Each structure stands twice: as structure tokens, then as C-alpha cells.
Amino acid sequence: MSVTNCITEYYKCPIRYAGFALTGELSAKSGYFRFGEDTLYGQFSGRQPAVSPTGPLWDALQDVHLEDGTAGLPFDLSQVVDSLRFEMYAEDWRNGRASSALVSLYYFLRPILPVAVRKHLQKMRLRGWEKIPFPQWPVDRTVDNLLEHVLLLSMRAQNLKQIPFIWFWPEAASSCALITHDVETTLGVDLCRMLMDVNDSFGIKASFQVIPEERYHVTPAFLQSIRDRGFEVVVHDLNHDGNLFRDRRSFAERAAKINAYGKKFGATGFRAGVLYRNQSWFHMLDFEYDMSVPNVAHLDPQRGGCCTVMPYFVGEVLEIPVTTTQDYTLFNILNDYSTTLWQRQIELIMEKHGLISVVIHPDYLTSERARDTYDGLLAHLAQLKSEKKLWITTPGEVNTWWRQRSKMELVEEDGQWRIEGMGKERASIAYASERDGRLVLSLEAAPSPVSSR
């Protein structure tokens, strides 16, 4: 992806407004550096970036040059964005090393381990998570901040007062929210109807991630009972044994089975068990979208995170990232039965007009306080829908919209802008402008002309 495409893919703005250039030859190795307040990872022009995010980091803003309508950057913007989204900084997970003898033993014993034992083992393994400096907890918005910052630099270089773009969500929604339910056991299957009743009481539909093999018997009647009520079915791993990404060969074999289940279930989406992942292998999945990548993974067995609150494409697969803390983690690792953390994460996501993606397991809503917490979350989302125009939908709908938006274009005719492409009737023209040194996004044009030239 070129530098220009990186910006136009995110904002869907006319290509002429994205004026960037690389200032010099890049370093042989990738590493960490700063860009204002954000930590980035990638190659750098003129110096070798740091090997760790904890040491002194060079601020790349010192090497930015604005000249002749172009913002000169000391790094390849698209390479940096890809390095963050695709977790290239988390090298240990890139080549199928997400499994070990201890991991295999844990998942062998997991079905017979009570939650009290499991959470004790998990807390031991996750010790020190709060000291991890990168990505940023509780929501990492590095990619979104970076693209805002460089678009602002381009505006300054071209002496632009505002730039039109296609708004992120349909019907001018401020942000988007998804509820997703991973069904892990027979108990979870039995609780799905109750969970659909709860969701419907708030007017919120969701997706149910169903494990095809070993955990429970998946009947056509069960899948149809979900769809009949307007909920979605997503394939969840193969058998949830923690070994899906053990090595490339076994992943390819399992992916073939998973793809067959996708066709059998009529599912267009996938999520891996425990959010294990290797994005460079996603092309072997025959699904339109994936939901396996967390925004920030401090409290997941596989560390890392995509550092964005927006969907993005991994080849032909749309990644719909998990952007909030999972219910199991909240209840059993953090010992928190309030919605305080969720509400803080939602606030941070909505500041960027991003995607709120929540994972709730029916298996863990067995206690009254857990159900009360979930009710509190749904009530909060319903309130945001009413007061802040939050779009609460399902992952399949997000996939449809994001693919349509990716093919839309802004066309100028006689000084007026219009949107062309399938789904344009739901799309809105928005504007980026500068206020107090920061990029401001608005669905209304400023009274000043597009250019001050």
C-alpha cells in the first residue's frame, strides 16, 4: 500500500489532498520511535530506531519537512501503519510460535479445570501486564492518531483549510458498537436463548460464535434458532484447543476444515479461540471477515494488539478488531463486576468515532452479578444510541458497510461534492479541519473555502 493509499483508504478523501513523501533511505531494521506523543514501530530514515519501546525514543516530528505542497516524512507511513495493524512488532508470534508443551497441557486439562483454578493460573501467567508500555492500555489509538496527524501535516503543506472525506459510518452515526457471544460449552449453548432474550429487551442484536467440533454438538436447529431471531452465526475456531496456530502446516489443514464448516453453517465470519492469531496466514481462511485481533492484548495469552479502533483489511479479509476487555477477563482476572472499565474504553473509542467491539460469553453469565453487569453495559450502549447516535449492529453488517465504503468515491462537480458507489444513499460527506493545532472532524463544512490559495 502506498503512502497516499494509506490515507485515502482510511478517510476516503480525494487523492490530491494526501500530499506526502519519504525524505530518505530507510534503516535496514525496524524499531521504535516517537511521533509526538505516540510510539511507532517501523523503519526510519537517517537513523536506527530503538529496539525497545521502553528506552529513549527519537521524536520523528523533528525530521518532518513541509515544502512545495508536500509533507516530507522520515518513515514510510503505510509500512508503519501495517507494522502496527499486523502486529509486526510482536515477533514471537509471527511464525507459529503461539503454542508450547505447557499451553498444550493446559488446553488438554482445561475442560476439567474449574474457573477458580483457571483464573489463578492465568493471573500467574499475566503478572506484570500493567507495566507493559506498548501498546497503550486500556485502548490503543496509535494508528488513528498517526493518520490524523499526518493528514493535518498535509493540509498545512498544501495550505488547506478543510478536506472533504466520506464519513466512517452509515446514516452519520457517531461510532459503531458490536456485541459478540463466544459459545464455549454445552452450558453456553443452553444459555443462548436466555441471552437473546436479554439482548432483545434492549433492542440489540449480536453474533454467536459457534465451535464446530468436540466442545458440543452443533445442530441445524440450534443455528436456525439464532438466525430466526435476527442474530448472526460466526465460526469460532475448530475445536478451541489452543493449537490452531501451532505451525503453518497444521493451520492449513485445520483452515480447510474450518472453511468447510463456514459453508455448512452459512457463516461469512470467523474468530479464533482465545484470540490466537497470525495475520499473515489469514489468506487461508475463506471468510469475508475475522474478529480475532485485539486492540491491545495485555491481558490475553498472546500479547500484542493492532493499535487501531477501526476495521481494516488483511488482504481480502476484513479485520473487525476486539476493542474492549472480554467479560471473562473483567470478571475473573481483574475481579471487576462494574461497567467502569468498559465505559472508559467506550469513551476513548468514541473520541475517534471508532468501533466498540465487546466479547460476552454466555458460559460466564451464570451469576446474578455477572448478568447485572452485562445488563448495565447494554443499558449504557442503548443510552449512547439515543443520545450520541451510536450505531449498534452486527459484524456482518459492519462487513457489508465497510466493503461498500472502501469502494465509494468523492466526486467534485461545479464546486460541489457528491458520493458515488454502492451504498452511497447511507453515506455522508464530512470535513477535516484544524482547530487549536489539532485535526477536527465534522459532518458540516466550515464556512471558509476548501483552500486559502
Summary of the structure (lengths in Angstrom):
residues: 453
radius of gyration: 22.3
end to end distance: 30.3
largest distance: 70.4
contacts: 1509
relative contact order: 0.15
helix: 40%
strand: 20%
